[in-house]
Amino acid sequence: MTYSPLLAIITGVIEFAAAGWIFLNPGRGRKRILYPVGLIFLLLAGYQFAEVAVCSHPEIKLLTQLAFFNITWLPPLGLWLGAQFNLPKSRWLRAAALIDFAAALAFSVWIFADPRAITHSVCQMVVARYYHAPLFDIAYGIFYQASLGLVVFAGAACMASAQDSILRKHWANLQAGILGFVLPALAVRVLVNEQPGLLPSVMCHFALILAVSLIFLALRERKAWTA
């Protein structure tokens, strides 16, 4: 079926506008919280526009690599954002985020250095299907799902001990946003099991749920610091 870029474009515009709202209209609020949120918006938007480019020119492998480069940095940024909620506590969470950044850097090098890591892509309807080398597919999947799972469970642990109601709500937004795109994407993956390679694209389209949840987080953060 012919690929339609409309969903990716609309989603990307919303996420890019949200990033602009963060960075071009600083306002009030803690920058250590708002700026990671803005970077997440940029990476989400970057993937959407990269997917449109991939599906317009599937023969250009660099575009596929750029799409994966964008989403590779989302899990460590999520961990880092969570660590900012709990400063000066939760040194273990900051350490986990730094380790995850190192892993993301290693995967970024792998994506661009190994021509066999991501072999090609096929676009259908509103999603792209990516084909990977088996070793890359397994390693990348473990890195990605384990990182997102850590954010979710860290959120549960930190909400239980947080004294600040604002930070508890921030954690709830981050946790709900991640579950809001991971669970539906996994459900789609199970339902269309005969079409491998869909998960990255499906997850990033459902990640609009994460973007909306982070918009509420940013609104709350700014409101809480308005004199």
QUIJOLIN-V40870 format. One record per backbone hydrogen bond with DSSP energy under -1.0 kcal/mol. CO is the residue of the C=O (numbers start at 0). NH is the residue of the N-H. Records with the same first field share a line. If there is no record, write none. Layout:
CO=NH / NH
This chain:
4=8
5=9
6=10
7=11
8=12
9=13
10=14
11=15
12=16
13=17
14=18
15=19
16=20
17=21
18=22
19=23
29=32 / 33
30=34
32=36
33=37
34=38
35=39
36=40
37=41
38=42
39=43
40=44
41=45
42=46
43=47
44=48
45=49
46=50
47=51
48=52
49=53
50=54
51=55
52=56
56=59
58=60
59=62
60=64
61=65
62=66
63=67
64=68
65=69
66=70
67=71
70=73
72=76
73=77
74=78
75=79
76=80
77=81
78=82
79=83
80=84
85=88
89=93
90=94
91=95
92=96
93=97
94=98
95=99
96=100
97=101
98=102
99=103
100=104
101=105
102=106
103=107
104=108
105=109
106=110
107=111
108=112
109=113
113=116
116=132
119=130
121=128
123=126
124=3
126=123
128=121
130=118
132=136
133=137
134=138
135=139
136=140
137=141
138=142
139=143
140=144
141=145
142=146
143=147
144=148
145=149
146=150
147=151
148=152
149=153
150=154
151=155
152=156
153=157
154=158
155=159
157=161
163=167
164=168
165=169
166=170
167=171
168=172
169=173
170=174
171=175
172=176
173=177
174=178
175=179
177=180 / 181
178=182
180=184
181=185
182=186
183=187
184=188
185=189
186=190
187=191
189=192
191=194
196=129
197=201
198=202
199=203
200=204
201=205
202=206
204=207
205=208
206=210
207=211
208=212
209=213
210=214
211=215
212=216
213=217
214=218
215=219
216=220
217=221
218=222
219=223
222=225
